[in-house]
């Protein structure tokens, strides 16, 4: 028997192992957030796990004793390094855990305050001592842990922006590296980013149009210099105190027509504002019209107070960008002029060829709107309106389409037979009730999106009404074989809600309803046919549920990793 000391030692070792595992898991989440361009999540990890912050501070302190080569060979650099690594408050600068440095001296700059941070960098308001001017100093978020690709992107942003000179583009003064910390100094804009201003709500239509004209002209200037921004969003639009907008953050910019460093299939940008071709990872198809789409998404949010697509996680948002259709702006804000809605929707077309030819064309149409002249954007035709509606409400559109198809087949069958009119009337009544209930369920879900019981009730209602139609047709002596395809169709359609339990529930209700139908009708087919059909329904339900499960797993993965 082991002694008490041995038991305590074993417990201690087990506790240390668990504690170390917990620490490493926390560190892994921190690094994943950091390299996944999610500085906010990285900061949350550090707040939740203070022991991780202490570990990183220790590593920073130890690393400061390893002098760079230029310091080892140049004694005069020792004093400079000391003033760099030690801030004005006597603490080591922190390069690994959230901020790139503490406030205080940083080479020729004095860091005054942190003004913002993104997935790859942190921005400070700073004073450039030698020229006595206020600048915005952007540093790589944790240069010590940044990957080579992140450093390259950081320098590419500086290089792309340094050559631009436009009144609505933030200018770059210089690019450099100090004590292993990469940075570039740019024009300081005294104001707020557009996303912070939009947190208070939407902007009036005329102000939105005026602001977007300036932004669109700045983006057109980028395109004239063969640059595509690829990450236009409210957070990358700065609004000065006098209301002037400035385009900033060129970390994802690429030279149009050149070989892009981004691999095909890689998604870059922010899901709610990226064009469908970006969301699909079709990097070769990304063009200036992709930025036009993003401008439309920004305009949409300025008018309505929310982006065109914003789902609970990035993957669901990407699916909506690829397949969905945004709500009409006037439905969210009745004060939006119809002309401005048409301009916004023209930017948000899925097909790039249906968007404005350039950002300047968008600016010109907005000018025409402000002058109350006829605009280029036109209202969609009947076919386009139906297409947009079907994309906005795929569950309702698919059900109404299925009901209409089934009703047509049944009516043709009755017309070609001698069935009594009363059965035809009852079946028609069932189809009408089916369509009305589908609309009611859809409207209820629009107001209560998180109502899971409503989805279950909708799927159950579909199965029950299908069974009732088949039962009435069978009683009327009509063949029901062709309409039995409705059961597997409903099981597959339940997967549109992306809920595993809902799919399994629909498959179970379908099998139960089909069993009732079989027992209620006189069957001439062999007895084992219903058993085979019921088995097929269960197998189909399991396959669809498994596919939905895989999608949900990928969704959680992307939600954890985020998108660059």
Secondary structure, DSSP 8 states (H G I E B T S, - for coil): ---HHHHHHHHHHHHHHHHHHHHHHHHHHHHHHHHTT-HHHHHHHHHH-HHHHHHHHHHHHHHTTS--HHHHH-THHHHHHHHHHB-TTS-B---SSS-SS-SEEETTEEEEEEEEE-SSEEEEEEEETTTTEEEEEEEETTTTT--HHHHHHHHHHHHHHHT---TTB--EEEEEEETTEEEEEEE---EEEHHHHHTT----HHHHHHHHHHHHHHHHHHHHTTEE-S---GGGEEEETTS-EEE---TT-EETTS--SS-TT---S-TTTS-HHHHTT-GGG--HHHHHHHHHHHHHHHHHSS-S---SSHHHHHHHHHH-----HHHH-TTS-HHHHHHHHHHT-SSGGGS-SSHHHHHHHHHHHHTT---S-----HHHHHHHHHHHTHHHHHHHHHHHHHHHHHHHHHHTS---HHHHHHHHHHHHHHHHHHHHHHHHHHH-TT-HHHHHHHHHHHHHHHHHHHHHHHHTT---TGGGHHHHHHHHHGGGG--HHHHHHHHHHHHHHHHHHHHHS---S-HHHHHHHHHHHHHHHHHHHHHHHHHHHHHHHHHHH---
